[in-house]
Amino acid sequence: MSRTVIKMNRPSRQDFRELPVNILASFEEKPFAPELVYQELSDVNGVPVFLMVFEKFYLRNSSTTAATVQILDSGTEQTATIIGVGGGSGILNTNHGSHADFTSALADALAKYGFTKVKD
């Protein structure tokens, strides 16, 4: 199974808890909008951690792709990791780039809220 990973960051901001709603709002006008299937805000050793899991149906290969978004807030910087997987169909599990497309779309949504891609 193939995957796509995008890392992003921004200075810490107060709208941290609103990110799932803001991300979903970025897709409202588009057909086959992603669905937020799980979200959890937890505190790990004093560091707020937001975990979100999305899924999206792709008509081009009649399959569903999943993406996980994890955002950590150090108090000075928020770092996001977006991981897209799946989306394959048929005997060869062909995904036609659906996981890459989905992670890119989520990165674009986060960019609207000040996140920028981190160079690898």
C-alpha positions, 0 to 999 in steps of 0.5 A: 500500500502506498502513502503520502506524508506532508509536514507543516507548521505555524506559530501557535494560535488560539484557533487550535480547537477549531481546526477540524471545523475549519478544515471541513468548511474548506471542502463544503462547496466540493462534491464528495467532500471528506468526512471527519470520522474521528477527532480527539484532543488530548494532552501528552506531557503538557503538549496539546495533541489534536488527532483527526481521521478523515475519509473521502470517496474518489469516483475515479477509482470507486474507492475510499481514501483515508487521511490522518492529521496530527497537530501538536502545539508546543506553545510557540509552534504548531506542527501538523503531520498529514498522512494519506493512505489507501484508495486502491481498487481492483486486483492491482490496488491501483489508487490513481494518486487519490491518497496524494490528492487527498493529503494535498487538499488537506494541506491546502486547507491548513494553509488557509489557517497559516500552516506552511509546508516544511521542507524535507 
